[in-house]
Amino acid sequence: MLSEVARASAYMVGYVRAEAASLCKRNVLHDDTGDDPEARVAEVRHRMELIAELLRKVELHARRSHTALGHIGVRMNPDEDESQAAIP
């Protein structure tokens, strides 16, 4: 489940990065603080790349964790009465 969330998030990051890349080409930009709007767009694109890199790591570790958990089995304790077993 976590790997799917990471992949979906990475898709959204890619979308935002692509939108930011085309923003300067499609519009006349204005920064309300007087700073360079193209510099702000470049910052957003850079930050999206950093986020994408982190999400790739999240997805990798989520898959590895899922695989590790898949190797764990549970056996009933024969000394424990099933009716007394607490189920979280």
C-alpha positions as CSV (number, residue, x, y, z in Angstrom):
1,M,0.0,0.0,0.0
2,L,2.8,2.4,0.9
3,S,4.5,1.8,-2.4
4,E,1.3,2.6,-4.3
5,V,0.9,5.9,-2.4
6,A,4.6,6.8,-3.1
7,R,4.1,6.1,-6.8
8,A,0.9,8.2,-7.0
9,S,2.6,11.0,-5.1
10,A,5.6,10.8,-7.5
11,Y,3.1,11.1,-10.4
12,M,1.7,14.2,-8.9
13,V,5.2,15.7,-8.4
14,G,5.9,15.0,-12.1
15,Y,2.7,16.8,-13.0
16,V,3.5,19.8,-10.9
17,R,7.1,19.9,-12.3
18,A,5.8,19.8,-15.9
19,E,3.3,22.5,-15.2
20,A,5.9,24.7,-13.6
21,A,8.2,24.1,-16.6
22,S,5.6,25.3,-19.0
23,L,4.2,28.1,-16.9
24,C,6.8,30.7,-18.1
25,K,6.1,29.8,-21.7
26,R,2.3,30.1,-21.5
27,N,1.9,33.1,-19.2
28,V,3.3,36.5,-18.3
29,L,4.3,36.0,-14.7
30,H,4.4,38.5,-11.9
31,D,5.7,37.9,-8.4
32,D,3.8,39.7,-5.7
33,T,6.9,40.5,-3.7
34,G,8.8,41.9,-6.6
35,D,11.2,38.9,-6.9
36,D,12.0,37.3,-10.2
37,P,9.0,34.9,-11.0
38,E,11.1,32.7,-13.2
39,A,13.5,32.2,-10.3
40,R,10.6,31.1,-8.2
41,V,9.5,28.7,-10.9
42,A,13.0,27.3,-11.1
43,E,13.0,26.9,-7.3
44,V,9.7,24.9,-7.5
45,R,11.1,22.7,-10.2
46,H,14.2,22.0,-8.1
47,R,12.1,21.2,-5.1
48,M,9.9,18.9,-7.1
49,E,13.0,17.0,-8.2
50,L,14.1,16.7,-4.6
51,I,10.7,15.4,-3.6
52,A,10.7,13.0,-6.5
53,E,14.1,11.6,-5.3
54,L,12.8,11.1,-1.8
55,L,9.6,9.4,-3.1
56,R,11.7,7.0,-5.1
57,K,13.5,6.0,-1.9
58,V,10.2,5.7,-0.1
59,E,8.8,3.5,-2.8
60,L,11.9,1.3,-2.7
61,H,11.8,0.9,1.1
62,A,8.1,0.3,1.1
63,R,8.4,-2.5,-1.4
64,R,11.3,-4.0,0.6
65,S,9.3,-3.8,3.8
66,H,6.3,-5.4,2.1
67,T,8.5,-8.3,0.8
68,A,10.1,-8.8,4.3
69,L,6.7,-8.9,5.9
70,G,5.5,-11.4,3.3
71,H,8.0,-13.9,4.7
72,I,6.6,-13.8,8.2
73,G,4.0,-16.4,9.2
74,V,1.9,-16.7,12.3
75,R,1.2,-19.9,14.1
76,M,-1.3,-20.4,16.9
77,N,0.3,-21.1,20.3
78,P,-1.0,-24.5,21.2
79,D,-0.8,-23.6,24.9
80,E,-3.1,-20.6,24.5
81,D,-6.9,-21.1,24.5
82,E,-8.2,-19.5,21.3
83,S,-11.2,-18.0,23.2
84,Q,-8.8,-16.1,25.5
85,A,-6.5,-14.8,22.7
86,A,-6.6,-11.0,22.5
87,I,-7.1,-9.8,18.9
88,P,-5.8,-6.2,18.4
